[in-house]
């Protein structure tokens, strides 16, 4: 449901992880890999394992640590595993939509994990139904599964390549067969996927932080449109016939990716810190100290502090033990949710002027409550700085964004937003400054600029009215 956005942040939908190893307990390594990706999905978790003959699956609603225990992991014996953590963007938050999905094809039984969103899923689903397909879930993943199941390529990779031509939108897939692990990234690389190694064994993951968690190292990102095939002989790359410029979702650099992850050969932490330095250059402020909205605003706040010479202090303390009770809050819970997650250090803020740094504003409700609480605690001035441009357009490629009517940046000017949240001054990092901070090029900036790598006219029309489910 759209009301699941508790903070002023967008929600990533899924994290995927896979590994092939003849020596290690792959289910346990996948469990730890999913733990590292928990920030990408907190509603359900699942792991599928192949022993070379059968695929065994366990999935349920809840966090990774709630879904699995040691006994369950021991039962998932085999040499190949793939796992998934999910955050849904519709009301269909139930175990039938949890992943991996396991299904039969002419190539044998397959497990599929998917992060992303298909712009043409309704068209594809209806076409498949007309040809006799029966669907059990409401997720795009099953559409991809049905297309793979009806494929008639000479081998699975050929069928994947044929199916990929029909998919419009963003997707990062991990496919597991009885003897292979396959990774696929959409032609624009909107959703992330990377390759890692532990010893002689290869891994796939949404983010590199999962590799370090299990004791491995990052090799590289999967290229846009690339199919990566891992089997007992090693790893094989199948590059796309027509190459397109990468359009990685820029919110991976702003917020989604863990700060210790590497994307596009760049540290997300250092990019966010640089964003804070550029933010000071574009919108300087004078204050007693710089304070972040923890934890996502902290790297940029540190960068702002270093560039300005204004000391960085903790004015807000985050309660890191708030469980998933608050992921799907009732309206009453939402009113107290900010106080439960963030507390003000009155002794630090009383009588002082503050530069408050956060990574983004979506609806504006959280930052408005924070500023109100800072003022009650005695803050003299509050200068709000955001290390990203205003979010003014929805995302159609796998991110949970409110409608334009709910997006503060779409309804009000920057000065008006500053008044609405009761800040003494406000400044957003420019899009040019944000891209400069990444040190890279080739991003999807649709939610910030309205310019999407895929034509969204059809989505804005009849598909949006269908209210279809997403990942």
TORROLO-173244 format. One record per residue (C-alpha): residue number from 0; residue in one letter; y negated, x negated, z. Coordinates in nm, 4 decimals. Each point is the difference from the previous one (the first is absolute). Last residue first. Example, Ala and Ser with C-alpha at 12.3 -4.5 7.8 and 13.67 -1.06 7.14 Angstrom:
BEGIN
<1,'S',<0.1060,-1.3670,0.7140>>
<0,'A',<0.3440,0.1370,0.0660>>
% end
This chain:
BEGIN
<470,'X',<0.6444,-0.7574,-0.7389>>
<469,'X',<-0.1874,0.3010,-0.1452>>
<468,'X',<0.0520,0.3734,0.0201>>
<467,'X',<-0.1696,0.2289,-0.2504>>
<466,'X',<-0.3050,0.2083,0.0716>>
<465,'X',<0.0378,0.1615,-0.3455>>
<464,'X',<-0.3780,0.0111,-0.0336>>
<463,'X',<-0.0178,-0.3788,-0.0210>>
<462,'X',<0.2436,0.0056,-0.2904>>
<461,'X',<-0.2014,0.2597,-0.1938>>
<460,'X',<-0.3277,-0.1837,-0.0174>>
<459,'X',<-0.0982,-0.3184,0.1828>>
<458,'X',<0.3489,-0.1321,-0.0698>>
<457,'X',<-0.0396,0.0680,-0.3709>>
<456,'X',<-0.3300,-0.1876,-0.0098>>
<455,'X',<0.1505,-0.2902,0.1956>>
<454,'X',<0.0346,-0.2529,-0.2812>>
<453,'X',<0.1637,-0.3075,0.1543>>
<452,'X',<-0.1884,-0.3182,0.1002>>
<451,'X',<-0.2475,0.2099,0.2005>>
<450,'X',<-0.3808,-0.0229,0.0064>>
<449,'X',<-0.1474,0.2355,0.2626>>
<448,'X',<-0.1725,-0.2986,0.1606>>
<447,'X',<0.1207,-0.0116,0.3615>>
<446,'X',<0.3165,0.2139,-0.0130>>
<445,'X',<0.0780,-0.1368,-0.3470>>
<444,'X',<-0.0352,-0.3690,0.0856>>
<443,'X',<0.3309,-0.1123,-0.1518>>
<442,'X',<-0.0213,-0.3771,0.0039>>
<441,'X',<0.0163,-0.2905,-0.2460>>
<440,'X',<-0.2123,-0.2840,0.1322>>
<439,'X',<0.0413,-0.2557,0.2783>>
<438,'X',<-0.1944,-0.1819,0.2709>>
<437,'X',<0.0516,0.3069,0.2153>>
<436,'X',<-0.3510,-0.0336,0.1452>>
<435,'X',<-0.1572,0.0040,-0.3462>>
<434,'X',<0.1737,0.3330,-0.0693>>
<433,'X',<-0.1540,0.1415,0.3171>>
<432,'X',<-0.3442,-0.1377,-0.0777>>
<431,'X',<0.0056,0.1562,-0.3463>>
<430,'X',<0.1087,0.3306,0.1516>>
<429,'X',<-0.2938,-0.0225,0.2394>>
<428,'X',<0.0568,-0.0318,0.3746>>
<427,'X',<-0.1366,0.3043,0.1794>>
<426,'X',<-0.3030,-0.0118,0.2317>>
<425,'X',<-0.1201,0.2233,0.2814>>
<424,'X',<-0.2908,0.0013,0.2434>>
<423,'X',<-0.0744,0.1566,0.3382>>
<422,'X',<0.3323,0.1835,-0.0264>>
<421,'X',<0.0203,0.3672,0.0963>>
<420,'X',<0.3125,0.0864,-0.2064>>
<419,'X',<-0.1920,0.2582,-0.2054>>
<418,'X',<-0.3117,-0.2186,-0.0166>>
<417,'X',<0.1893,-0.2948,-0.1469>>
<416,'X',<0.1799,0.2319,-0.2398>>
<415,'X',<-0.3365,0.1299,-0.1237>>
<414,'X',<-0.1199,-0.3559,-0.0596>>
<413,'X',<0.3145,-0.0789,-0.2013>>
<412,'X',<-0.0385,0.3138,-0.2103>>
<411,'X',<0.2126,0.3039,0.0774>>
<410,'X',<0.2773,0.2125,-0.1479>>
<409,'X',<0.2270,-0.2452,-0.1804>>
<408,'X',<-0.0278,-0.2699,0.2678>>
<407,'X',<0.0931,0.2478,0.2729>>
<406,'X',<0.3240,0.0912,-0.1719>>
<405,'X',<0.1063,0.3502,0.1043>>
<404,'X',<-0.1307,0.1815,-0.3079>>
<403,'X',<0.1461,-0.2770,-0.2151>>
<402,'X',<0.3462,0.1021,0.1209>>
<401,'X',<0.1623,-0.2123,0.2679>>
<400,'X',<0.1836,-0.3191,-0.0930>>
<399,'X',<0.3661,-0.0794,0.0664>>
<398,'X',<0.0768,-0.2947,-0.2269>>
<397,'X',<0.2729,-0.0019,-0.2645>>
<396,'X',<-0.1674,-0.0235,-0.3379>>
<395,'X',<-0.2327,0.2953,-0.0355>>
<394,'X',<-0.2718,-0.1243,0.2357>>
<393,'X',<-0.3002,0.2220,0.0712>>
<392,'X',<-0.3602,-0.1004,-0.0809>>
<391,'X',<-0.3001,-0.0957,0.2138>>
<390,'X',<0.1241,-0.2621,0.2459>>
<389,'X',<-0.3194,-0.1912,0.0830>>
<388,'X',<0.0077,-0.3750,-0.0719>>
<387,'X',<0.1961,-0.2362,0.2255>>
<386,'X',<-0.0782,-0.2185,0.3039>>
<385,'X',<-0.1890,0.2762,0.1814>>
<384,'X',<-0.2947,-0.0910,0.2242>>
<383,'X',<-0.1402,0.2279,0.2697>>
<382,'X',<-0.3019,-0.1200,0.1985>>
<381,'X',<0.0147,0.1457,0.3514>>
<380,'X',<-0.2964,-0.0427,0.2323>>
<379,'X',<-0.0386,0.0207,0.3805>>
<378,'X',<0.3645,0.0538,0.0940>>
<377,'X',<0.0171,0.1729,0.3395>>
<376,'X',<0.3592,0.1229,0.0320>>
<375,'X',<-0.1125,0.3435,-0.1230>>
<374,'X',<-0.1345,-0.1791,-0.3096>>
<373,'X',<0.3337,-0.1707,-0.0615>>
<372,'X',<0.1754,0.3347,0.0425>>
<371,'X',<-0.2210,0.1638,-0.2623>>
<370,'X',<0.0518,-0.2943,-0.2353>>
<369,'X',<0.3752,0.0350,0.0385>>
<368,'X',<-0.0120,0.3754,-0.0583>>
<367,'X',<-0.1981,-0.0466,-0.3231>>
<366,'X',<0.2350,-0.2788,-0.1085>>
<365,'X',<0.2992,0.2289,0.0396>>
<364,'X',<-0.1437,0.3045,-0.1747>>
<363,'X',<-0.1394,-0.1798,-0.3050>>
<362,'X',<0.2326,0.1638,-0.2502>>
<361,'X',<0.1058,-0.3172,-0.1799>>
<360,'X',<-0.1887,-0.3018,0.1325>>
<359,'X',<0.1229,-0.3520,-0.0691>>
<358,'X',<0.0699,-0.3492,0.1396>>
<357,'X',<-0.1953,0.0263,0.3251>>
<356,'X',<-0.2787,-0.2122,0.1483>>
<355,'X',<-0.2294,0.1024,0.2880>>
<354,'X',<-0.3069,-0.2244,0.0315>>
<353,'X',<-0.1119,0.0585,0.3564>>
<352,'X',<-0.3187,0.0054,0.2076>>
<351,'X',<0.0429,-0.0369,0.3757>>
<350,'X',<-0.0893,0.2046,0.3063>>
<349,'X',<0.3635,0.0739,0.0888>>
<348,'X',<0.2390,-0.1283,-0.2675>>
<347,'X',<0.2041,-0.2624,0.1866>>
<346,'X',<0.0179,0.1651,0.3428>>
<345,'X',<0.0849,0.3316,-0.1660>>
<344,'X',<0.3117,-0.1339,-0.1745>>
<343,'X',<0.0677,0.3079,-0.2143>>
<342,'X',<0.3541,0.1304,-0.0450>>
<341,'X',<0.1806,0.0574,-0.3278>>
<340,'X',<0.3333,0.1752,-0.0668>>
<339,'X',<-0.0042,0.2683,0.2692>>
<338,'X',<-0.3726,0.0621,-0.0353>>
<337,'X',<0.0370,0.0351,-0.3757>>
<336,'X',<0.2886,0.2449,0.0368>>
<335,'X',<-0.1813,0.2321,0.2398>>
<334,'X',<-0.1343,0.2388,-0.2644>>
<333,'X',<0.2984,-0.0643,-0.2244>>
<332,'X',<0.2373,0.1257,0.2678>>
<331,'X',<-0.1762,0.3379,0.0009>>
<330,'X',<0.0207,0.0216,-0.3794>>
<329,'X',<0.3702,-0.0763,0.0123>>
<328,'X',<0.0926,-0.3562,-0.0713>>
<327,'X',<0.2522,-0.1396,-0.2477>>
<326,'X',<-0.0237,-0.3758,0.0590>>
<325,'X',<-0.0992,0.0578,0.3608>>
<324,'X',<0.3461,0.0626,0.1388>>
<323,'X',<0.0897,-0.3130,-0.1984>>
<322,'X',<-0.0552,-0.2191,0.2998>>
<321,'X',<-0.3197,-0.1305,0.1579>>
<320,'X',<0.1039,-0.3377,0.1361>>
<319,'X',<-0.2624,-0.2140,-0.1707>>
<318,'X',<-0.2855,0.1478,0.2023>>
<317,'X',<-0.2963,-0.1589,-0.1750>>
<316,'X',<-0.2931,-0.1483,0.1893>>
<315,'X',<-0.3563,0.0459,-0.1238>>
<314,'X',<-0.2964,-0.2231,0.0776>>
<313,'X',<0.1894,-0.3182,-0.0697>>
<312,'X',<-0.2527,-0.2719,-0.0711>>
<311,'X',<-0.1027,-0.1963,-0.3094>>
<310,'X',<-0.3127,-0.2110,0.0414>>
<309,'X',<-0.2849,0.0333,-0.2531>>
<308,'X',<-0.0181,-0.3131,-0.2177>>
<307,'X',<-0.0390,0.2251,-0.3026>>
<306,'X',<0.2705,-0.1432,-0.2255>>
<305,'X',<0.2440,-0.0649,0.2846>>
<304,'X',<-0.0560,0.3425,0.1551>>
<303,'X',<0.0358,0.1821,-0.3326>>
<302,'X',<0.3264,-0.1880,-0.0625>>
<301,'X',<0.1265,0.0916,0.3472>>
<300,'X',<-0.0927,0.3632,-0.0645>>
<299,'X',<0.1855,-0.0142,-0.3327>>
<298,'X',<0.3161,-0.1276,0.1709>>
<297,'X',<-0.0329,0.2621,0.2792>>
<296,'X',<-0.0504,0.3223,-0.1950>>
<295,'X',<0.3695,0.0856,-0.0296>>
<294,'X',<0.0783,-0.0568,0.3660>>
<293,'X',<-0.2216,0.1080,0.1483>>
<292,'X',<-0.3383,0.1538,-0.0820>>
<291,'X',<-0.1852,-0.3292,0.0157>>
<290,'X',<-0.2902,-0.1222,0.2136>>
<289,'X',<-0.2793,-0.2409,-0.0891>>
<288,'X',<-0.2390,-0.1045,0.2783>>
<287,'X',<-0.3597,0.0096,0.1209>>
<286,'X',<-0.1337,0.1406,-0.3268>>
<285,'X',<-0.1896,-0.0830,-0.3188>>
<284,'X',<0.1405,0.1354,-0.3238>>
<283,'X',<0.0648,-0.1288,-0.3502>>
<282,'X',<0.1155,0.2373,-0.2745>>
<281,'X',<0.0962,-0.1899,-0.3176>>
<280,'X',<0.0471,-0.3458,0.1497>>
<279,'X',<0.1499,0.1484,0.3158>>
<278,'X',<0.2488,0.1953,-0.2106>>
<277,'X',<0.0800,-0.3184,-0.1923>>
<276,'X',<0.1092,-0.1632,0.3246>>
<275,'X',<0.2014,0.3059,0.0996>>
<274,'X',<0.1739,0.0068,-0.3383>>
<273,'X',<0.0890,-0.3666,0.0541>>
<272,'X',<0.1868,0.0993,0.3163>>
<271,'X',<0.1797,0.2711,-0.1903>>
<270,'X',<0.1011,-0.2449,-0.2716>>
<269,'X',<0.1115,-0.2544,0.2608>>
<268,'X',<0.2245,0.2575,0.1677>>
<267,'X',<0.1423,0.1243,-0.3304>>
<266,'X',<0.1014,-0.3546,-0.0886>>
<265,'X',<-0.0011,-0.0437,-0.3791>>
<264,'X',<0.2807,-0.0848,-0.2406>>
<263,'X',<-0.0532,0.3415,-0.1682>>
<262,'X',<0.1117,0.1468,0.3308>>
<261,'X',<0.0822,-0.1945,0.3179>>
<260,'X',<0.0714,0.1825,0.3258>>
<259,'X',<-0.1279,-0.1031,0.3440>>
<258,'X',<-0.2758,0.2637,-0.0084>>
<257,'X',<0.2575,0.2789,-0.0467>>
<256,'X',<-0.0689,0.1796,-0.3265>>
<255,'X',<-0.1528,0.3440,0.0062>>
<254,'X',<-0.3598,-0.0796,0.1034>>
<253,'X',<-0.2466,-0.1585,-0.2396>>
<252,'X',<0.2282,-0.2325,-0.1964>>
<251,'X',<0.2709,0.2633,-0.0531>>
<250,'X',<-0.2899,0.2407,-0.0544>>
<249,'X',<-0.0621,-0.1786,-0.3302>>
<248,'X',<0.3040,0.1689,-0.1547>>
<247,'X',<0.1403,-0.2622,-0.2378>>
<246,'X',<-0.1185,0.0445,-0.3581>>
<245,'X',<0.1772,-0.2786,-0.1896>>
<244,'X',<-0.0956,-0.0524,-0.3635>>
<243,'X',<0.2556,0.1419,-0.2380>>
<242,'X',<0.2889,-0.1753,-0.1778>>
<241,'X',<0.2008,0.1679,-0.2741>>
<240,'X',<0.3686,-0.0825,-0.0194>>
<239,'X',<0.0365,-0.0093,0.3777>>
<238,'X',<0.1610,-0.3022,0.1682>>
<237,'X',<0.3635,0.0016,0.1084>>
<236,'X',<0.0391,-0.2608,0.2738>>
<235,'X',<0.3405,-0.1172,0.1197>>
<234,'X',<0.0906,-0.1081,0.3534>>
<233,'X',<0.3113,-0.1711,0.1276>>
<232,'X',<0.3659,-0.0048,-0.1062>>
<231,'X',<0.1052,0.2385,0.2772>>
<230,'X',<-0.2478,0.2629,-0.1188>>
<229,'X',<-0.3763,0.0544,-0.0043>>
<228,'X',<-0.1752,0.1697,-0.2946>>
<227,'X',<-0.3800,0.0078,-0.0180>>
<226,'X',<-0.1544,0.2522,-0.2413>>
<225,'X',<-0.3624,-0.0821,-0.0848>>
<224,'X',<-0.2607,0.2617,-0.0944>>
<223,'X',<-0.2693,-0.1698,0.2077>>
<222,'X',<0.1363,-0.3331,0.1269>>
<221,'X',<0.2065,-0.0114,0.3178>>
<220,'X',<-0.2063,-0.2016,0.2440>>
<219,'X',<0.1128,-0.3532,0.0818>>
<218,'X',<0.2401,-0.2162,0.1997>>
<217,'X',<-0.0795,0.1098,0.3549>>
<216,'X',<0.1984,-0.1614,0.2798>>
<215,'X',<0.2797,0.1036,0.2339>>
<214,'X',<0.0542,0.0120,0.3757>>
<213,'X',<0.0472,0.3775,0.0345>>
<212,'X',<-0.3618,0.0603,0.1057>>
<211,'X',<-0.1296,-0.2493,-0.2581>>
<210,'X',<0.1542,0.2059,-0.2778>>
<209,'X',<-0.1368,0.3274,0.1384>>
<208,'X',<-0.3553,-0.1391,-0.0046>>
<207,'X',<0.0383,-0.0454,-0.3775>>
<206,'X',<-0.0651,0.3657,-0.0702>>
<205,'X',<0.1670,0.2824,-0.1926>>
<204,'X',<0.3242,-0.1960,0.0200>>
<203,'X',<0.2766,-0.1583,-0.2061>>
<202,'X',<0.2437,-0.2634,0.1240>>
<201,'X',<0.2006,-0.2911,-0.1398>>
<200,'X',<0.2656,-0.2051,0.1769>>
<199,'X',<0.0450,-0.3777,-0.0232>>
<198,'X',<-0.1691,-0.0634,0.3356>>
<197,'X',<-0.2318,0.2954,0.0454>>
<196,'X',<-0.1921,0.0824,-0.3165>>
<195,'X',<-0.2791,0.2367,-0.0933>>
<194,'X',<-0.1087,0.2106,-0.2963>>
<193,'X',<-0.2966,0.2372,0.0059>>
<192,'X',<-0.0912,0.3648,-0.0578>>
<191,'X',<-0.3441,0.1604,0.0123>>
<190,'X',<-0.1020,0.3395,-0.1417>>
<189,'X',<-0.2524,0.0062,-0.2836>>
<188,'X',<0.1913,-0.2619,-0.1997>>
<187,'X',<-0.1432,0.1329,-0.3270>>
<186,'X',<0.3348,0.0300,-0.1802>>
<185,'X',<0.1728,0.1426,0.3106>>
<184,'X',<0.2119,-0.2384,0.2068>>
<183,'X',<0.3777,-0.0195,0.0022>>
<182,'X',<0.2410,-0.1770,0.2367>>
<181,'X',<0.3773,-0.0093,-0.0462>>
<180,'X',<0.2729,-0.0897,0.2479>>
<179,'X',<0.3481,-0.0341,-0.1440>>
<178,'X',<0.3703,0.0299,0.0827>>
<177,'X',<0.0735,0.3580,0.1058>>
<176,'X',<-0.3412,0.1122,-0.1248>>
<175,'X',<-0.3350,-0.0249,0.1782>>
<174,'X',<-0.3321,0.1022,-0.1530>>
<173,'X',<-0.3328,-0.1057,0.1497>>
<172,'X',<-0.2989,0.1691,-0.1577>>
<171,'X',<-0.3764,-0.0566,-0.0022>>
<170,'X',<-0.1818,0.2889,-0.1602>>
<169,'X',<-0.3387,0.1109,-0.1233>>
<168,'X',<-0.0681,0.2508,-0.2742>>
<167,'X',<0.1617,0.1182,-0.3203>>
<166,'X',<0.3773,-0.0342,-0.0271>>
<165,'X',<0.1447,0.0548,-0.3481>>
<164,'X',<0.0010,-0.3675,-0.1022>>
<163,'X',<0.1624,-0.0863,0.3327>>
<162,'X',<0.3030,0.2107,-0.0930>>
<161,'X',<0.0729,-0.2175,-0.3045>>
<160,'X',<-0.0375,-0.3252,0.1990>>
<159,'X',<0.2186,0.1374,0.2774>>
<158,'X',<0.2619,0.1010,-0.2586>>
<157,'X',<0.0049,-0.3508,-0.1468>>
<156,'X',<0.0280,-0.1481,0.3496>>
<155,'X',<0.2900,0.2346,0.0786>>
<154,'X',<0.2094,-0.1018,-0.2992>>
<153,'X',<0.0742,0.1271,-0.3512>>
<152,'X',<-0.2671,0.2640,0.0500>>
<151,'X',<0.1095,0.3613,0.0411>>
<150,'X',<-0.2310,0.1246,0.2741>>
<149,'X',<0.0809,0.3376,0.1611>>
<148,'X',<0.0335,-0.1495,0.3482>>
<147,'X',<-0.3086,-0.2185,-0.0445>>
<146,'X',<-0.2093,0.3066,-0.0823>>
<145,'X',<0.1416,0.1875,0.2963>>
<144,'X',<-0.0779,-0.2909,0.2329>>
<143,'X',<-0.3587,-0.0240,-0.1294>>
<142,'X',<-0.0498,0.3710,0.0666>>
<141,'X',<0.1653,-0.0453,0.3393>>
<140,'X',<-0.2592,-0.2615,0.0910>>
<139,'X',<-0.2844,0.2370,-0.0870>>
<138,'X',<0.0718,0.1917,0.3189>>
<137,'X',<0.0707,0.3708,0.0546>>
<136,'X',<0.3692,-0.0366,0.0811>>
<135,'X',<0.3298,0.1603,-0.1038>>
<134,'X',<-0.0572,0.0187,-0.3742>>
<133,'X',<0.2396,0.1424,-0.2592>>
<132,'X',<-0.0097,-0.1428,-0.3527>>
<131,'X',<0.1213,0.2298,-0.2783>>
<130,'X',<-0.2062,-0.1027,-0.3008>>
<129,'X',<-0.2794,0.2453,0.0776>>
<128,'X',<-0.0047,-0.1436,0.3519>>
<127,'X',<-0.0573,-0.3501,-0.1395>>
<126,'X',<-0.2992,0.1202,-0.2023>>
<125,'X',<-0.1429,0.1747,0.3037>>
<124,'X',<0.0353,-0.3158,0.2097>>
<123,'X',<-0.1565,-0.2198,-0.2684>>
<122,'X',<-0.3014,0.2286,-0.0411>>
<121,'X',<-0.0399,0.0309,0.3761>>
<120,'X',<0.0344,-0.3774,0.0459>>
<119,'X',<-0.2730,-0.0911,-0.2502>>
<118,'X',<-0.2375,-0.1848,0.2328>>
<117,'X',<0.2869,-0.1759,0.1714>>
<116,'X',<-0.0704,-0.1316,0.3482>>
<115,'X',<0.0793,-0.3215,0.1799>>
<114,'X',<0.2661,-0.1668,0.2101>>
<113,'X',<0.3602,0.0664,-0.0944>>
<112,'X',<0.3421,-0.0917,0.1383>>
<111,'X',<0.3131,0.0801,-0.2039>>
<110,'X',<0.3689,-0.0347,0.0830>>
<109,'X',<0.2450,0.0082,-0.2932>>
<108,'X',<0.3614,0.1073,-0.0438>>
<107,'X',<0.1599,-0.1152,-0.3236>>
<106,'X',<-0.1489,-0.0935,-0.3379>>
<105,'X',<0.0716,0.3464,-0.1424>>
<104,'X',<-0.2125,0.1265,0.2869>>
<103,'X',<0.0564,0.1280,0.3526>>
<102,'X',<-0.2682,0.0475,0.2661>>
<101,'X',<-0.1345,-0.1533,0.3232>>
<100,'X',<-0.3645,0.0592,0.0958>>
<99,'X',<-0.1399,-0.2680,0.2300>>
<98,'X',<-0.1977,0.1804,0.1337>>
<97,'X',<-0.1180,0.2998,0.2012>>
<96,'X',<-0.0694,0.3222,-0.1905>>
<95,'X',<0.3004,0.1797,0.1495>>
<94,'X',<-0.1108,-0.1296,0.3406>>
<93,'X',<-0.3130,0.2074,0.0189>>
<92,'X',<-0.3729,-0.0348,-0.0591>>
<91,'X',<-0.0564,0.2272,-0.2948>>
<90,'X',<-0.3481,0.1096,0.1022>>
<89,'X',<-0.1532,-0.2470,-0.2443>>
<88,'X',<-0.1100,-0.3612,0.0059>>
<87,'X',<0.3195,-0.1463,0.1411>>
<86,'X',<0.0138,-0.3310,0.1867>>
<85,'X',<0.3296,-0.1721,-0.0554>>
<84,'X',<0.1854,-0.3131,0.1025>>
<83,'X',<0.2706,-0.1218,-0.2376>>
<82,'X',<0.2989,-0.2311,-0.0053>>
<81,'X',<0.2260,-0.1798,-0.2448>>
<80,'X',<0.3163,-0.1897,0.0791>>
<79,'X',<0.2502,-0.2232,-0.1787>>
<78,'X',<0.2950,-0.1966,0.1445>>
<77,'X',<0.1681,0.2673,0.2098>>
<76,'X',<0.0365,0.1619,0.3401>>
<75,'X',<-0.2084,0.2948,0.1161>>
<74,'X',<0.2160,0.0825,0.3002>>
<73,'X',<-0.1468,-0.2986,0.1830>>
<72,'X',<-0.3511,0.1373,-0.0614>>
<71,'X',<0.0921,0.3309,0.1606>>
<70,'X',<0.1434,-0.1736,0.3079>>
<69,'X',<-0.3080,-0.2210,0.0314>>
<68,'X',<-0.2420,0.2937,-0.0009>>
<67,'X',<-0.1891,0.1639,-0.2829>>
<66,'X',<-0.2240,0.3066,-0.0434>>
<65,'X',<-0.2166,-0.0480,0.3090>>
<64,'X',<-0.0815,-0.3674,-0.0599>>
<63,'X',<-0.0837,0.0736,-0.3640>>
<62,'X',<-0.2368,0.2818,0.0942>>
<61,'X',<0.1047,0.3608,-0.0344>>
<60,'X',<0.1845,0.2403,-0.2286>>
<59,'X',<0.3444,-0.1114,-0.1060>>
<58,'X',<0.1897,-0.2261,-0.2378>>
<57,'X',<0.3443,-0.1628,-0.0092>>
<56,'X',<0.1816,-0.0797,-0.3218>>
<55,'X',<0.3207,-0.1740,-0.1030>>
<54,'X',<0.0562,-0.0946,-0.3631>>
<53,'X',<0.3573,-0.0620,-0.1072>>
<52,'X',<0.1929,-0.2638,-0.1928>>
<51,'X',<-0.1951,-0.3253,0.0177>>
<50,'X',<-0.0824,0.0392,0.3693>>
<49,'X',<-0.3275,0.1773,-0.0777>>
<48,'X',<-0.2591,0.0843,0.2672>>
<47,'X',<-0.2615,0.2768,0.0182>>
<46,'X',<-0.2752,-0.0013,0.2635>>
<45,'X',<-0.2363,0.2808,0.0998>>
<44,'X',<-0.3245,0.0714,0.1804>>
<43,'X',<-0.2138,0.3077,0.0551>>
<42,'X',<-0.3489,0.0959,0.1129>>
<41,'X',<-0.1756,-0.3300,0.0616>>
<40,'X',<-0.0645,-0.1522,-0.3421>>
<39,'X',<-0.1997,-0.3022,-0.1124>>
<38,'X',<-0.0738,-0.1274,0.3523>>
<37,'X',<0.3758,-0.0299,0.0592>>
<36,'X',<0.0259,-0.2780,-0.2595>>
<35,'X',<0.0914,-0.2748,0.2491>>
<34,'X',<0.2515,0.2353,0.1606>>
<33,'X',<0.1379,0.0669,-0.3467>>
<32,'X',<0.0764,-0.3698,-0.0390>>
<31,'X',<0.1591,-0.0049,0.3448>>
<30,'X',<0.2337,0.2838,-0.0972>>
<29,'X',<0.0643,-0.1623,-0.3381>>
<28,'X',<0.1085,-0.3188,0.1788>>
<27,'X',<0.2315,0.2061,0.2197>>
<26,'X',<0.1535,0.1870,-0.2944>>
<25,'X',<0.0466,-0.3246,-0.1923>>
<24,'X',<0.2193,-0.1649,0.2597>>
<23,'X',<-0.0263,-0.3479,-0.1524>>
<22,'X',<0.2643,-0.1912,-0.1966>>
<21,'X',<0.0570,0.1685,-0.3364>>
<20,'X',<-0.3681,0.0853,-0.0352>>
<19,'X',<-0.2049,0.2453,-0.2073>>
<18,'X',<-0.3241,0.1368,0.1432>>
<17,'X',<-0.2282,0.3015,-0.0379>>
<16,'X',<-0.3228,0.1352,0.1493>>
<15,'X',<-0.2250,0.2963,-0.0764>>
<14,'X',<-0.3133,0.1332,0.1715>>
<13,'X',<-0.1425,0.3434,-0.0559>>
<12,'X',<-0.2981,0.2350,-0.0041>>
<11,'X',<-0.3165,-0.1882,0.0769>>
<10,'X',<-0.2406,0.2091,0.2025>>
<9,'X',<-0.3761,-0.0028,-0.0431>>
<8,'X',<-0.2059,-0.0831,0.3028>>
<7,'X',<-0.2570,0.1867,0.2042>>
<6,'X',<0.2536,0.0581,0.2712>>
<5,'X',<0.2345,0.2942,0.0506>>
<4,'X',<0.0879,0.0638,-0.3632>>
<3,'X',<0.2893,0.2410,0.0459>>
<2,'X',<-0.2270,0.2936,-0.0736>>
<1,'X',<0.0764,-0.0363,-0.3710>>
<0,'X',<0.3503,0.1197,0.0620>>
% end
